[in-house]
Amino acid sequence: MDKQIQKAKAIPITSLYKGQLRQTGKTLFGHCPWHKDDTPSFAIYPSTNTYNCFGGCQWGDSIQFWMKTYNVDFKTAVKELCKLK
């Protein structure tokens, strides 16, 4: 399972995010996929492949992103992400 977890974590969040992103320095900003916001409050950090919603929704890696987006548990998220590569 450890290899599957590493493989799932390696899926770029940018490939999972649906929407437009704008780059500021090394960070990508967009609208949060989980709450309505008028200004982009969602940040993706490509160097660590992590994200943060400054509106308080959540932060994490590609596995947490998939879990929250599709309302699935950890094990399901890992399996589904591994099928993407």
N, C-alpha and C positions, 0 to 999 in steps of 0.2 A: 504493500500500500504506500510505503514511503516514496517509491519512484513515481507512482501515480500522483501523489500530492505535489511533488516537485514539478512534474510535467504540467499539472493543472495551474500551479502558481506561475509558471513561465508563460502562460498565454497572456499576451499583452492586453491590458485593460482597454487600451485605445481601440482594439479590434472588437471589443464587446460593447463599447459605448455607442449608443445611437444618438447622433446629434452632431452639431458643429463644435469644434474646439478651436480656441485661439491660444497661441503660444505667447507666454510672457516669461522671458528668461528660459529656464529649463522646465517650467511648469506649464501644463495645458489646462485651460479653463473652459468650462461649459456650464450649461444649465443642469441642475440636479435631475437625475432621472426619476427620483422618488417624491419630490415635492415641487410645487409651483414656485418659481422665483422670477423676479423681474430682472435681476442682474445675475450673471453667472456666479454661483456659489460652490461649484463642484470643481475640484482640482485633481488632476492626474499627474503623478510624478513618474515619468518614464524611467528614470535612472534606478528607481527601486520597485517599479511596477506596483505602486500603491496609489490609493486615492483618499480623498477627504471631502466630505460635504461640510462646508462651514455653516450651513443652516442647522446642523445637529443631527442629520439623518444617520450617518455612519462613516466609518473609515475602515480601510483594510486592504486586502490584496484581491487578486482576481477570483479567488474562491468565495470570499465574502461578497464580492460584487455579484457573482452568479447566484449565490444563495438568496440575497435580498431581492434581486431582480425577478427571479423565477419562483421564489417562495419554496425552496427545497432545502433539505438538510445537507450537512457537510459531505457525507458519503455520496449522495446523489450528485451534488455539485462537482465533486472530483471526477466521478465517472463521466458525467456529461461533458465537462471541459476536456477530458482526455480524448473524447471522440472528435473534438474539433480539429485536432492537429493531424 
